[in-house]
Amino acid sequence: MSLTEVLVFALLLTLVLAAVYSLLTSGIGSWGKGETAIELQQNARLAMNKMVEEIRKAHTIVNAENVRGTSYDFPTNGSEISFVNEDSDKDGDYDVYDKIIKYRIGGSSGATLVNWVFNPPPKTKPGYFALAEYVEELNFRFFDANSVEILPTNDISLTNYYDNVTCIEISIVVSKDKMRKQLTSKVRLRNR
């Protein structure tokens, strides 16, 4: 074998190995993106299922602040919702003296969908549950029985503002590593 043949062989081998390496790197990158997409989809779907299940049972959408003599606020607007779905004190009324459930984005990273459960007195300390990570947006839209949208308000003095809501549209956007997934679901309230 001459030196020219060895150099040609080395060049061809280098080109083949470069092509294999490029193909392998591309495959690993695609696999990683697929894993991220699956993680985001599962993360959002589990959170959406939990929200739909609990919101479907809602009796009262809460729009009040400083109830029960606490400094907790319970605004319901386009980016968070508070509601009562259980008559905890067994008085026949679904009001702020019962268990209140609140969904909002929070957590230390600011990208966690959290579920706050405010137990009725005497247990007034709230419980905090993380439902989903990588949450970029959480939006709620409210509709009456005629499918007319009830625009959200930040005016907490309007305590009965959401009494006519019969359907809620939930939209959640999750993102990680430049990948975004959006899930939307409409929930018809059973107890309205």
C-alpha positions as CSV (number, residue, x, y, z in Angstrom):
1,M,0.0,0.0,0.0
2,S,1.4,3.3,-1.0
3,L,1.2,6.5,1.0
4,T,-1.4,8.0,-1.4
5,E,-3.7,5.0,-0.9
6,V,-3.4,5.3,2.9
7,L,-4.2,9.0,2.8
8,V,-7.2,8.4,0.5
9,F,-8.4,5.6,2.8
10,A,-8.0,7.8,5.9
11,L,-9.9,10.6,4.2
12,L,-12.7,8.3,3.2
13,L,-12.8,6.8,6.7
14,T,-12.9,10.3,8.3
15,L,-15.8,11.3,6.0
16,V,-17.8,8.1,6.9
17,L,-17.2,8.6,10.6
18,A,-18.2,12.3,10.4
19,A,-21.4,11.3,8.7
20,V,-22.2,8.6,11.3
21,Y,-21.4,11.0,14.1
22,S,-23.6,13.6,12.6
23,L,-26.4,11.1,12.2
24,L,-26.0,9.9,15.8
25,T,-25.9,13.4,17.2
26,S,-29.1,14.3,15.3
27,G,-30.8,11.2,16.6
28,I,-29.9,11.9,20.2
29,G,-31.1,15.5,19.9
30,S,-34.5,14.3,18.4
31,W,-34.8,11.7,21.1
32,G,-34.2,14.4,23.8
33,K,-36.8,16.7,22.2
34,G,-39.3,13.9,22.1
35,E,-38.7,13.2,25.8
36,T,-39.3,16.9,26.6
37,A,-42.5,16.9,24.6
38,I,-43.8,13.8,26.4
39,E,-42.9,15.3,29.8
40,L,-44.6,18.6,29.1
41,Q,-47.7,16.9,27.7
42,Q,-48.0,14.5,30.6
43,N,-47.3,17.3,33.1
44,A,-50.0,19.5,31.6
45,R,-52.5,16.7,31.1
46,L,-52.4,15.5,34.8
47,A,-52.8,19.1,36.0
48,M,-55.7,19.7,33.6
49,N,-57.5,16.5,34.6
50,K,-57.3,17.5,38.3
51,M,-58.5,21.0,37.7
52,V,-61.4,19.8,35.5
53,E,-62.4,17.2,38.1
54,E,-62.5,19.7,41.0
55,I,-63.9,22.7,39.1
56,R,-66.8,20.5,37.7
57,K,-68.0,20.1,41.3
58,A,-67.8,23.8,42.1
59,H,-70.9,25.2,43.9
60,T,-69.6,28.8,44.4
61,I,-66.9,30.7,42.5
62,V,-65.3,32.9,45.2
63,N,-64.4,36.6,44.6
64,A,-63.7,37.9,48.1
65,E,-60.7,39.0,50.1
66,N,-59.9,38.7,53.8
67,V,-62.6,36.2,54.5
68,R,-62.6,34.3,57.8
69,G,-60.6,37.1,59.4
70,T,-57.5,36.1,57.5
71,S,-55.3,37.9,55.1
72,Y,-55.6,35.3,52.4
73,D,-57.0,36.7,49.2
74,F,-59.2,34.7,46.9
75,P,-59.5,36.6,43.7
76,T,-61.0,34.9,40.7
77,N,-59.8,36.5,37.5
78,G,-58.4,35.5,34.2
79,S,-55.2,33.9,35.7
80,E,-56.5,32.3,38.9
81,I,-59.7,30.8,40.3
82,S,-61.0,30.2,43.8
83,F,-64.1,28.1,44.4
84,V,-66.0,26.0,47.0
85,N,-67.0,22.5,46.0
86,E,-67.8,21.0,49.4
87,D,-70.2,22.0,52.2
88,S,-67.6,21.4,54.9
89,D,-69.6,22.9,57.8
90,K,-72.8,21.0,56.8
91,D,-74.9,24.2,57.0
92,G,-76.5,23.8,53.6
93,D,-74.6,26.8,52.2
94,Y,-71.6,26.7,49.9
95,D,-69.8,29.8,51.1
96,V,-66.4,31.1,52.2
97,Y,-66.7,29.2,55.5
98,D,-66.3,25.9,53.7
99,K,-63.2,24.4,52.0
100,I,-61.9,26.8,49.4
101,I,-59.8,25.5,46.5
102,K,-57.6,28.0,44.6
103,Y,-55.6,27.4,41.4
104,R,-52.8,29.9,40.3
105,I,-49.3,30.0,39.1
106,G,-46.8,30.3,41.9
107,G,-44.1,28.4,43.7
108,S,-40.5,29.5,44.2
109,S,-39.7,29.3,40.5
110,G,-42.9,31.2,39.5
111,A,-43.6,28.5,36.9
112,T,-45.5,26.0,39.1
113,L,-49.2,25.5,38.9
114,V,-50.3,25.3,42.5
115,N,-53.5,24.1,44.2
116,W,-54.1,25.8,47.5
117,V,-56.7,24.2,49.7
118,F,-58.0,26.5,52.5
119,N,-59.7,24.2,55.0
120,P,-62.7,25.4,57.0
121,P,-62.3,26.6,60.6
122,P,-60.9,25.5,62.9
123,K,-58.3,24.3,60.4
124,T,-57.5,27.6,58.7
125,K,-53.9,26.9,57.6
126,P,-53.9,26.4,53.9
127,G,-52.4,23.3,52.2
128,Y,-50.2,23.8,49.1
129,F,-49.9,21.3,46.4
130,A,-47.8,21.6,43.2
131,L,-49.7,20.2,40.2
132,A,-47.4,21.0,37.3
133,E,-44.0,22.5,36.6
134,Y,-42.9,24.6,33.6
135,V,-46.2,26.5,33.5
136,E,-45.9,29.7,31.4
137,E,-49.6,30.7,31.3
138,L,-52.8,29.8,33.1
139,N,-56.1,31.3,31.9
140,F,-59.7,31.0,32.8
141,R,-62.7,32.2,30.8
142,F,-66.2,32.2,32.3
143,F,-69.5,31.7,30.5
144,D,-73.1,31.8,31.5
145,A,-75.9,29.3,30.5
146,N,-76.2,31.1,27.1
147,S,-72.5,30.8,26.3
148,V,-72.0,34.5,26.8
149,E,-68.6,35.3,28.3
150,I,-68.5,36.9,31.7
151,L,-65.4,39.0,31.7
152,P,-63.1,38.5,34.8
153,T,-62.8,41.2,37.4
154,N,-60.2,42.1,39.9
155,D,-62.9,44.0,42.0
156,I,-63.1,41.9,45.1
157,S,-66.1,43.9,46.4
158,L,-68.2,42.1,43.8
159,T,-68.7,39.0,45.9
160,N,-71.6,37.6,43.7
161,Y,-70.0,38.5,40.4
162,Y,-69.6,34.9,39.2
163,D,-73.0,33.6,40.3
164,N,-74.2,33.1,36.7
165,V,-71.2,31.1,35.6
166,T,-72.1,27.6,34.3
167,C,-69.1,26.9,32.1
168,I,-65.4,27.6,32.6
169,E,-62.7,27.3,29.9
170,I,-59.2,26.4,31.2
171,S,-56.1,27.0,29.2
172,I,-52.6,26.0,30.3
173,V,-49.4,26.6,28.5
174,V,-46.2,24.8,29.6
175,S,-42.8,25.3,28.1
176,K,-39.3,23.9,28.6
177,D,-36.2,24.1,26.4
178,K,-37.9,26.3,23.8
179,M,-40.8,23.8,23.4
180,R,-44.3,24.9,24.2
181,K,-47.5,22.9,24.6
182,Q,-51.0,24.3,25.2
183,L,-54.0,22.4,26.5
184,T,-57.5,23.9,26.6
185,S,-60.6,22.3,28.2
186,K,-64.1,23.5,28.8
187,V,-65.8,22.5,32.1
188,R,-69.5,22.6,32.6
189,L,-70.3,23.0,36.3
190,R,-72.6,20.2,37.5
191,N,-73.9,22.1,40.5
192,R,-75.2,25.1,38.7
